[in-house]
Structures are given as structure tokens and as C-alpha cells.
């Protein structure tokens, strides 16, 4: 795992401005990545406006500028276990800021939902044709 912007400490389940392993500052988030996240949110706003017929998509999905990036690498047999992103700051949670996941990968199943029940999760299948 590599963290940009803020460091994630899995032992304490907290973010910090210094890496716990060596006390250094984590690298910043590259501008190209930040621009990509902003573009994804703009496209999501357009989708929300069209699908829900609302004029202010930002009330449903707030705009934001990323201040944290966690990069994980998985082998062809690797996987990320079912989990919830719920360790964000109180401010982020209160404002409803989105968690944006950008995956560069082989084919994969991506599950998401409000509950830990896999049967109730939404499923997106990523394959090489759409990646």
C-alpha cells in the first residue's frame, strides 16, 4: 500500500500527516490524478442530472478536490476483502464527500452497497474491453 497526501495507519485506523513507519511526509497527489478525480465527479454530476432530473447534482454528490490517495497493488490472484470506507474525517462524512475508486486492472468484480450482505450488493464487472 502506498499513500499520497495523507498516511493511513492500519494499526490505529487513522490518517496522519506523517508516515508512521519513518516519520516522513507522504508524497503529494499528482495534479493529473487530481484532475482525473474532478473530471469523474463532473461526469457523475451530468449523469445524476440526467437520470434523476435534478438541477443541482452537487446537493446529491458534492464536488471535492482529493487530499488522499491510497494505491494498492494486487497480483492476478489477489483481492481486496469486502469492507466499508468509514474512517474518513467527520467533516468528510458530514459533507457526504465521495470515495472515488480508480482501478487499473485485469478483469474484476467490484461490489458496492450500503450493507455487508453480498447478496444485496450492486455488482460492476470490469473487463479489458471497458478498462
Backbone torsions as a table, in degrees:
resi	resn	phi	psi	omega
1	UNK	NA	136.8	175.6
2	UNK	-127.2	133.0	-179.6
3	UNK	-110.4	139.3	175.6
4	UNK	-120.9	140.1	178.4
5	UNK	87.8	-63.6	176.5
6	UNK	-128.4	157.4	177.2
7	UNK	-102.9	138.1	177.5
8	UNK	-102.7	125.8	176.8
9	UNK	-106.0	105.6	-177.6
10	UNK	-65.9	-21.5	178.6
11	UNK	-69.3	-46.9	-178.0
12	UNK	-93.8	-11.3	-176.9
13	UNK	58.8	40.9	-179.7
14	UNK	-134.4	154.7	173.9
15	UNK	-94.8	147.5	176.9
16	UNK	-144.7	164.9	-178.4
17	UNK	-86.2	-4.6	176.6
18	UNK	-127.0	147.7	177.1
19	UNK	-72.7	129.1	-178.1
20	UNK	-68.5	-26.6	-176.7
21	UNK	-70.3	-34.0	-176.5
22	UNK	-141.6	2.4	176.7
23	UNK	76.5	4.9	-179.6
24	UNK	-86.8	162.9	175.7
25	UNK	-73.7	137.5	173.5
26	UNK	-69.3	152.7	177.5
27	UNK	-59.7	154.8	177.2
28	UNK	-75.1	170.1	178.4
29	UNK	-84.6	125.7	178.9
30	UNK	-60.5	142.9	-179.0
31	UNK	-58.3	-37.8	179.6
32	UNK	-62.0	-38.0	178.2
33	UNK	-68.9	-44.9	178.6
34	UNK	-58.9	-43.0	178.0
35	UNK	-63.6	-38.6	178.4
36	UNK	-63.1	-44.1	178.6
37	UNK	-61.3	-45.1	179.6
38	UNK	-61.9	-39.5	178.2
39	UNK	-65.3	-41.9	178.2
40	UNK	-59.4	-42.8	180.0
41	UNK	-67.5	-39.9	176.4
42	UNK	-60.4	-43.2	178.8
43	UNK	-65.9	-36.8	176.3
44	UNK	-65.5	-38.3	176.2
45	UNK	-59.7	-45.2	179.4
46	UNK	-61.4	-41.0	178.8
47	UNK	-64.8	-44.6	179.0
48	UNK	-61.8	-44.0	179.7
49	UNK	-60.7	-42.1	-178.5
50	UNK	-71.8	-47.6	-175.1
51	UNK	-73.1	-41.2	-176.5
52	UNK	-97.8	-5.4	179.4
53	UNK	54.5	49.8	176.6
54	UNK	-114.0	153.4	-179.3
55	UNK	-91.5	-25.9	-177.8
56	UNK	-118.5	81.1	-179.6
57	UNK	-62.0	-25.5	-179.4
58	UNK	-62.4	-22.7	177.0
59	UNK	-73.0	-23.5	178.4
60	UNK	-94.5	-42.3	-178.3
61	UNK	-130.8	98.5	-175.9
62	UNK	-63.8	146.9	171.6
63	UNK	-72.4	153.7	177.7
64	UNK	-161.3	161.2	173.5
65	UNK	-115.4	123.5	-174.0
66	UNK	-64.6	138.1	174.7
67	UNK	-119.0	3.3	-178.0
68	UNK	-147.1	138.8	174.3
69	UNK	-139.8	128.7	173.7
70	UNK	-113.0	121.7	179.6
71	UNK	-108.0	125.6	177.6
72	UNK	-117.4	148.1	175.1
73	UNK	-119.5	132.6	178.9
74	UNK	-126.1	141.1	173.7
75	UNK	-74.3	178.4	-179.0
76	UNK	-62.9	-22.9	178.3
77	UNK	-102.4	1.3	-177.1
78	UNK	-77.8	162.8	177.3
79	UNK	-157.6	157.4	173.1
80	UNK	-103.2	125.4	-178.0
81	UNK	-67.7	158.7	177.5
82	UNK	-60.0	127.1	-178.2
83	UNK	-155.3	169.0	174.2
84	UNK	-117.1	138.7	172.2
85	UNK	-83.6	99.7	-177.9
86	UNK	-137.1	17.4	179.7
87	UNK	-105.3	14.0	177.4
88	UNK	-68.9	168.4	-179.3
89	UNK	-64.0	156.0	177.1
90	UNK	-57.2	-39.3	179.8
91	UNK	-61.7	-45.9	179.2
92	UNK	-61.2	-43.9	179.7
93	UNK	-65.6	-43.4	-179.2
94	UNK	-62.4	-39.8	-179.0
95	UNK	-80.8	-8.5	179.4
96	UNK	69.5	30.5	-178.5
97	UNK	-64.0	138.7	-176.1
98	UNK	-75.4	153.3	166.8
99	UNK	-97.2	118.5	-178.3
100	UNK	-102.0	122.7	179.4
101	UNK	-109.0	121.8	176.3
102	UNK	-117.0	118.5	-175.6
103	UNK	-115.5	130.7	173.8
104	UNK	-113.7	106.5	-166.9
105	UNK	-156.5	176.4	168.2
106	UNK	-76.9	-175.5	176.2
107	UNK	-57.5	145.2	-177.0
108	UNK	-158.0	154.8	168.4
109	UNK	-100.7	129.4	178.8
110	UNK	-118.5	114.9	179.8
111	UNK	-101.5	142.4	174.4
112	UNK	-148.7	153.9	179.6
113	UNK	171.5	-178.0	-178.0
114	UNK	-93.7	-8.6	-177.0
115	UNK	-126.8	164.5	179.4
116	UNK	-85.0	1.3	-179.4
117	UNK	-80.7	112.4	-177.8
118	UNK	-59.3	-34.4	-179.0
119	UNK	-64.4	-23.9	-179.0
120	UNK	-97.3	-1.5	-176.7
121	UNK	-79.5	149.9	170.4
122	UNK	-78.7	150.2	-177.2
123	UNK	-128.5	126.7	173.8
124	UNK	-116.5	126.4	178.0
125	UNK	-101.7	118.4	176.1
126	UNK	-97.7	128.7	174.5
127	UNK	-128.7	173.8	-173.3
128	UNK	-65.5	-20.6	179.4
129	UNK	-70.1	-31.5	-176.6
130	UNK	-103.8	-7.2	-178.3
131	UNK	-79.9	NA	NA
